[in-house]
Amino acid sequence: MSAIVLVRFQVDRAQFERVHRERGDEFRQVSEQGRAAGCLHHQFAAGENEMIVVDEWESGAAFEKFFDNATVASLMSDAGVQGPPEVTIYESVSTVDRF
């Protein structure tokens, strides 16, 4: 069964969006690397002074191996992410009402 990965980090949304615009090619590159490493779904969501990443991976181990990535670290640093991100990995559960 796959793993649902939530990554939560404190960051100013406007600063994150600036980095996303300026370094969009690197975001695309990281996305391609993630797919190759076992990421099935990926998206960002914004809250007040925080962002989250909601991913689905083939396994939690695949995510952990991938997340130790110099480009990801550089993008987070440039965006002004405050402190280390909070990472939570859940095992996906197959239920009859899943869609």
N, C-alpha and C positions, 0 to 999 in steps of 0.2 A: 504494500500500500504506500502511497505517496506521503510526503510531509508538507504541512502548511507552515510557512515560516513568516513570522512577523518581526520586522526590524523597526524599532522606534528610536528617533533621535531628535534632540532639541536643536532647532535651527530657525533662523528668520526666513520665512517663505520667500520674500522678495529676493533675498540674497541667493537662495537655492535656485530660484527661477532664472536669475541672471547667469549663474554658472551653467545651468542647463542650456540656455540660449548660446552662450559663448563657447561651450565645450560639447555641443550636441553630438559631434562625430565620436567623441570618446564615450558618451552615454550609449550610442548605437553599438560601438565596439564591445563594451561591457555586456550589453544585451546579447549580442551574438555569442560571446564567450560563455555567458550563462546558459544559453540554450544548448550549446555544445557540451556543457558540463552537467546537464540534467535538469535545468529549470524548465518547467512546463507552462507556467503562467507568471506574470510579473506586472505590478502596478504600484504607483505612488499615491498617497492620499495625504491631504494637508489638514492640520488642526491649528489651534492657536499656538504659535511659536514652536510647533513640532511637525514632523513629517513621519509617516510610516510607509514601509514597503510591505506589500502583501504578495507573497510568492507561493507557488506550489512547485516542489522539487521531487524528483524521483526518490530521494532519500535525504534525511537530515545530514548524513555524512557528506553527501555530494555538495550540499550548500556550504557546510563548514569548510570543506576543502577549497571551494571557489571563493568564499568571502575573504580569504587571506590574499587579497589582490591589490597590487600597488596602485593601479589606476583608480579603483574604488576608494582607497585611502586618500589619494590625491584630490579626487572630486569632493569628498567629504570635507577635507581640510580647506579647500578653496571656497566651499560654500559656508564655512564658518560653523560647522557642526560642533556643538559644545559637549565635550566629554565623549566617552565611548558609547556606541549605540547599545540599546537594550534588545537582545535577540531572544526570541522564544520560538521553539520548534515543537509542533504538535504532529502527532501521527493522524493522518486522515482516516476517518471511519466510514466504511461503506454502509449506508442505510437505505431502506426502501424509498425514502422520500427525497433522496439526493437528486439534484439537477444542476 
